[in-house]
Amino acid sequence: MQKQKIDTRQLIVMALFCALAFASVAVFRIPVVLFLKYEPKDCLLAIGGMLYGPGPALLMSVVVSLIECFTISDTGWIGLIMNVLSSALFICPAAMLYHRRRTLSSAVLGLILGALLTTAGMLLWNWLITPLYMHIPREQIEPLLLTAFLPFNLLKSAFNTVLTVLLYKSVVSALRAAKLVPKSNAPVRRGIRVSVLLTCLFCLVTLILILLVWRGIL
């Protein structure tokens, strides 16, 4: 019975983070360059992920991206894929490391790793996918990788990292005061398997896309 109550509270808190993340996209979306926009949703999802681990972090990323796709987004399935990847690459490393060892250094290390993975992953996937979205040759995208996509993703990830570190304690304290989050969250080891599976899936899909580009299909 106690386990069921804890699971119910976790679902409530995850839904709350999803709602706040979506609201941040709807209200605080700031155009930066080309079709790229900044919103603080990854900061909110990262806090939720650090509370519950990489599996719930990935689930929240998918849920928020789906809601965004079918409501306020005009980028279709390509935007959905890119949103899920961008959020998951940023929050899952932090969720994995912090869920295993709850220290500030683990949180910061995970967020920095996530920021680097997001930047690298988005550079590669923008090279692969953006020509399909913008309907232009891949050669026209390549100069934008270093002048637009690289600085945008670096700044976005850095800002979200700082924001997550600054807000985490206050947000979690408020949730504990509301008795939505227990005082101690034991690490869930199966989260590591989720992270490994996610990493393998990402690498497999990326490899397939690279092969399709190499063969001239994309």
C-alpha positions as CSV (number, residue, x, y, z in Angstrom):
1,M,0.0,0.0,0.0
2,Q,2.8,2.4,0.9
3,K,4.5,1.5,-2.4
4,Q,1.3,2.4,-4.3
5,K,1.1,5.8,-2.5
6,I,4.8,6.6,-3.3
7,D,4.2,5.7,-7.0
8,T,1.1,7.8,-7.1
9,R,3.0,10.8,-5.6
10,Q,5.8,10.2,-8.2
11,L,3.3,10.3,-11.1
12,I,1.7,13.5,-9.7
13,V,5.1,15.2,-9.4
14,M,6.2,14.0,-12.9
15,A,2.9,15.3,-14.3
16,L,3.5,18.6,-12.6
17,F,7.0,18.9,-14.1
18,C,5.6,18.1,-17.5
19,A,2.9,20.8,-17.1
20,L,5.4,23.4,-16.0
21,A,7.8,22.4,-18.8
22,F,5.1,22.8,-21.4
23,A,4.0,26.1,-19.9
24,S,7.5,27.4,-20.2
25,V,7.6,26.5,-23.9
26,A,4.2,28.2,-24.4
27,V,5.1,31.4,-22.5
28,F,8.8,31.9,-22.5
29,R,9.8,30.7,-26.0
30,I,12.4,33.2,-27.3
31,P,13.5,33.2,-31.0
32,V,17.3,33.2,-31.3
33,V,18.5,32.3,-34.8
34,L,16.9,30.7,-37.8
35,F,14.1,28.5,-36.5
36,L,15.9,27.9,-33.2
37,K,14.2,29.1,-30.0
38,Y,15.1,29.0,-26.4
39,E,12.8,27.9,-23.6
40,P,13.6,26.7,-20.1
41,K,11.8,23.4,-20.2
42,D,14.9,21.3,-20.0
43,C,15.8,22.9,-16.7
44,L,12.4,21.8,-15.2
45,L,12.7,18.3,-16.8
46,A,16.3,18.0,-15.5
47,I,15.1,18.6,-11.9
48,G,12.4,16.0,-12.3
49,G,14.9,13.6,-13.8
50,M,17.4,14.1,-11.0
51,L,14.6,13.3,-8.5
52,Y,13.5,10.0,-10.1
53,G,16.2,8.8,-12.5
54,P,16.9,8.5,-16.3
55,G,13.9,6.4,-17.1
56,P,11.3,8.9,-15.8
57,A,13.5,11.7,-17.3
58,L,13.2,10.1,-20.7
59,L,9.4,9.6,-20.3
60,M,8.9,13.2,-19.3
61,S,10.9,14.4,-22.4
62,V,8.7,12.3,-24.7
63,V,5.4,13.4,-23.1
64,V,6.2,17.1,-23.2
65,S,7.5,16.9,-26.8
66,L,4.4,15.1,-27.9
67,I,2.1,17.6,-26.2
68,E,4.1,20.4,-27.8
69,C,4.0,18.7,-31.2
70,F,0.2,18.5,-31.2
71,T,-0.6,21.9,-29.8
72,I,1.8,24.8,-30.3
73,S,4.6,23.5,-32.6
74,D,4.7,24.0,-36.3
75,T,7.7,21.8,-37.0
76,G,5.8,18.5,-37.2
77,W,7.5,15.1,-36.7
78,I,10.9,16.5,-37.3
79,G,10.5,19.0,-34.5
80,L,9.2,16.2,-32.3
81,I,12.2,14.0,-32.9
82,M,14.7,16.9,-32.3
83,N,12.9,18.0,-29.2
84,V,12.9,14.5,-27.6
85,L,16.6,14.1,-28.5
86,S,17.7,17.5,-27.2
87,S,15.9,17.1,-23.9
88,A,16.9,13.5,-23.3
89,L,20.6,14.1,-24.1
90,F,20.7,16.9,-21.7
91,I,18.7,15.5,-18.7
92,C,19.4,11.8,-18.8
93,P,23.2,12.0,-17.9
94,A,22.4,14.3,-15.0
95,A,19.6,12.0,-13.9
96,M,21.7,8.9,-14.0
97,L,24.8,10.3,-12.2
98,Y,22.8,12.2,-9.5
99,H,20.4,9.4,-8.9
100,R,23.4,7.1,-8.1
101,R,25.3,9.6,-6.0
102,R,23.4,12.6,-4.6
103,T,26.1,15.2,-4.4
104,L,26.5,18.7,-5.9
105,S,29.5,17.5,-7.8
106,S,27.6,14.6,-9.4
107,A,24.8,16.9,-10.4
108,V,27.1,19.5,-12.0
109,L,29.2,16.8,-13.7
110,G,26.0,15.2,-15.1
111,L,24.6,18.5,-16.3
112,I,27.9,19.4,-18.0
113,L,28.1,16.0,-19.6
114,G,24.5,16.4,-20.8
115,A,25.3,19.9,-22.2
116,L,28.2,18.5,-24.2
117,L,26.2,15.5,-25.4
118,T,23.3,17.8,-26.4
119,T,25.6,20.1,-28.4
120,A,27.4,17.3,-30.2
121,G,24.2,15.3,-30.8
122,M,22.3,18.3,-32.1
123,L,25.1,19.3,-34.4
124,L,25.1,15.8,-36.0
125,W,21.3,15.5,-36.2
126,N,20.9,19.0,-37.6
127,W,23.3,18.0,-40.3
128,L,21.3,14.9,-40.9
129,I,17.7,16.2,-40.5
130,T,17.6,20.0,-41.1
131,P,17.9,19.7,-44.9
132,L,14.7,17.7,-44.9
133,Y,12.9,20.3,-42.7
134,M,14.2,23.4,-44.6
135,H,14.0,21.7,-48.1
136,I,17.5,22.8,-49.0
137,P,20.7,20.9,-50.0
138,R,22.9,19.6,-47.1
139,E,25.8,21.8,-48.4
140,Q,23.8,24.9,-47.4
141,I,23.4,23.6,-43.9
142,E,27.0,22.8,-43.3
143,P,28.3,26.4,-42.9
144,L,25.5,27.0,-40.3
145,L,26.7,24.2,-38.1
146,L,29.5,26.3,-36.6
147,T,27.9,29.7,-37.0
148,A,24.4,29.0,-35.7
149,F,23.8,25.5,-34.3
150,L,27.0,25.2,-32.3
151,P,26.8,28.5,-30.4
152,F,23.0,28.2,-29.9
153,N,23.2,24.7,-28.3
154,L,26.2,25.6,-26.2
155,L,24.5,28.7,-24.8
156,K,21.2,27.0,-24.3
157,S,22.8,24.0,-22.5
158,A,25.0,26.3,-20.4
159,F,22.1,28.5,-19.3
160,N,19.9,25.5,-18.5
161,T,22.8,24.0,-16.5
162,V,23.2,27.1,-14.3
163,L,19.4,27.5,-14.0
164,T,19.0,23.8,-12.9
165,V,21.7,24.1,-10.2
166,L,20.2,27.4,-8.9
167,L,16.6,26.1,-8.8
168,Y,16.9,22.5,-7.7
169,K,17.1,22.9,-4.0
170,S,14.3,25.4,-3.8
171,V,12.0,23.3,-6.0
172,V,12.6,20.1,-4.2
173,S,12.3,21.7,-0.8
174,A,8.9,23.1,-1.9
175,L,7.8,19.6,-3.0
176,R,8.9,18.1,0.2
177,A,7.0,20.7,2.2
178,A,3.9,19.8,0.2
179,K,4.6,16.1,1.1
180,L,4.8,15.2,-2.6
181,V,8.5,14.1,-2.4
182,P,9.8,12.0,0.5
183,K,12.9,13.3,2.4
184,S,15.1,10.6,0.9
185,N,15.0,9.0,-2.6
186,A,16.8,5.7,-2.8
187,P,18.7,5.2,-6.1
188,V,16.9,2.9,-8.6
189,R,19.6,0.7,-10.2
190,R,17.4,-0.2,-13.2
191,G,17.8,3.4,-14.4
192,I,21.3,2.4,-15.6
193,R,19.9,-0.2,-17.9
194,V,17.4,2.4,-19.3
195,S,20.4,4.8,-19.9
196,V,22.4,2.1,-21.7
197,L,19.4,1.1,-23.8
198,L,18.7,4.8,-24.7
199,T,22.4,5.3,-25.7
200,C,22.4,2.2,-27.9
201,L,19.2,3.2,-29.6
202,F,20.5,6.7,-30.2
203,C,23.7,5.4,-31.7
204,L,21.9,2.9,-33.9
205,V,19.5,5.4,-35.3
206,T,22.3,7.9,-35.9
207,L,24.4,5.3,-37.7
208,I,21.4,4.3,-39.9
209,L,20.9,8.0,-40.8
210,I,24.6,8.5,-41.6
211,L,24.5,5.4,-43.9
212,L,21.4,6.7,-45.6
213,V,23.1,10.1,-46.3
214,W,26.3,8.3,-47.4
215,R,24.2,6.2,-49.9
216,G,22.5,9.4,-51.2
217,I,19.0,8.3,-50.0
218,L,18.6,11.3,-47.7
